[in-house]
Amino acid sequence: MSGQTIALVTGANKGIGYEIAVGLGALGWSVGVGARDGARREAAVQKLRAGGADAFGVPLDVTDDASVAAAARLVEERAGRLDVLVNNAGVTGGMPQTPTTVDPSTVRTAVETNVIGVIRVTNALLPLLRRSASPRIVNMSSSVGSLTKQSASGEETGPISAAYAPSKTFLNAVTVQYAKELRDTNILINAACPGYCATDLNGLRGVRTPEQGAAIAIRLASLPDDGPTGAFFDDDGVVPW
């Protein structure tokens, strides 16, 4: 195995995921670009390489068992281990999301990618992460997943949402459970809030750039061995659950 840090970012062909790949590549890491769309994935890899990054494509649909298993095999064959996993792939699930009118399939779609997809990918890659000297897992969440913020009077936490926001709350809860199970290992796992970034997910309405949103993931991906685990962070520090 090489001494180069090996990372995999899901949903990395565009938006925040792509900028996370850019940032990790700038650290000199080898970065796997996980994405479903073959053409977009390859375009992202070529753009990253043109910028000097050591990037490689990883066909990956986080909702498909066979796809995730194949991705794990690809990483193993290429590097023999994985040092950093950034679970970035996410969907809104569709609209509307008012609780009294939401279609259950909308909720199911959000949870399938944003929560179950993270569990599926994490568990498939854990054997490779366990081979790393300093494994890190970063789950891309959102402040809308904070129950503290959602229930605070006057707090701006986005529109009423019965699918996307609760899926991020679910992801936060799952992150805590992973941290509890893995507390006696060297694996650090945390949730990251990128802020309200202009991406396809919100019709480019966000006020932050994807590059700004990627910064917290890059920081958590490169934590020292005595860094935190089982916590939720944004650029300003700890976000309340």
Summary of the structure (lengths in Angstrom):
residues: 241
radius of gyration: 16.8
end to end distance: 38.2
largest distance: 53.6
contacts: 840
relative contact order: 0.15
helix: 44%
strand: 16%
